[in-house]
Amino acid sequence: EKEKEESKKEENEEEDKEEEDDDEEDDDDEHDMDNNKNKSKSGWQIGTPSGPCQDKYVRGDGIDIYIDSAMYLPDNCTATRCVVKFYNSESELIGSATEAYALPSSTASSPVFNFKTEWRSSG
């Protein structure tokens, strides 16, 4: 009986040691998480937002239009074309229309154009 009691005590002591080791590992994990939180915060610098641009648009600045791609087009789309037209406030066409076709390597439901067009006024 003494041998059984001693073996039970030894087993209990081993279990207690394992639990202590687990607790220490958990503490280490929590410490690592705290360090990660501090690291992510230190990567950003707080500053004053610059706000909207104060420079007014002037004649000759122009407009750039960038069209990367279209997304989630219906299944009945095949070859996709993109047309860009510029209109004034009286709904009159300014200049000519510019068009681009989707790259042949892109999918029909999400065509890629990688297209840029500019409009510059002459004064």
N, C-alpha and C positions, 0 to 999 in steps of 0.2 A: 504494500500500500504506500509506503514511503517513497518507493521508486516511482509509482504512478503520480503521486503528488509532486515530486520533484520534476518529473517530465512535463507535467501540466504547467508548473511554475516557469520552466524554461520556455515552453511554448508561448505562454502569456508574455514573458519578457521579450521574446523575439517579435511577437505581434506588436507590442508597445514600441519597440525600436523601429519597426517598419512604419508605423503610424507617425512617429516623430520625423522620420526621414521624409515621408510624404508631405507632412506639414511644412518642413523646411523647403521642399521643392515648390510648394504652392506659394510660400512667401517669396521665393526667388522669382517665380512667374509674375506675381503682383508687382514686385520691384521692377522687373523688366518692362512691364506694361506702363508703369509710371514713367520710366525713362523714355519709352517710345512716345508717350504723350508729350513730354517735354521737348523731345527732338522735333516732332512735327510742328509744335508751336514755334520753335525757334527758327524754322525755315521761312516763316512769313514775317514781314516787317509791317508794322502798322504805320500808316501815314495819312496825310490829309488828302481826301479825294480831290482830283483836279477840277471836277465839274465839267459842264459842257464847254465846247470850244467858244472862245470869245471873238475869234476872227470871223468877219462876215464874208459870205460868198460874194465874189466879185466876178464881173464878166471876164471870160477867158480861163477861169479855173477849170471848167469842164466837169464831166461826169464819167466815171468808170463803172461799167456793169460787168460783174463776174458771175458766170453760171457754171457751177461745178457739175451738178447732176440733178436728176429728178428722182423722186422716190415713190414707191408703191403705186405705180401706174396700173390701170386695169389690164386684165389678161388679153384683151383684144388689141392692145398696142403692139406694133411691130417695129417699123423704122420710125424713130422719133425725131422731129425737127423743132427747133426753138427759134422764134422770131422776136427780135428786139426792135421796137419803134419808139421814137421820141416825139412827144406831142407838147405843144405850148398850152397856155391856160385857155385859149379859145378852141381847143381840140383840133388844131391844125397840125398836120404832120411836119416835122422838122427834119430835113435831110431825107435820106433813104433808109429803108428797112435793112437790117442786118440779120442773117440767119446762120444757124449752125446745125449740123446733124450729129446725132449720137455716135460715139466711137463704136465701130463694128465689134470690138471685143467686149463691150458691156452688155449686160442683160437687158431684155426688153422691158421688164418691170421696174428696173432702176437704171435707166440709161445715163452714161457719163458723157459730158460735153467738154469739160475743161476749156471753156470759151470765155473770151474777154473782148469787150467792145468799148470804145471810148467815144465821147462826143465833146468836141471843143468848139467854142464859138470863136469867130474871127474878130474879136475886138469888142 
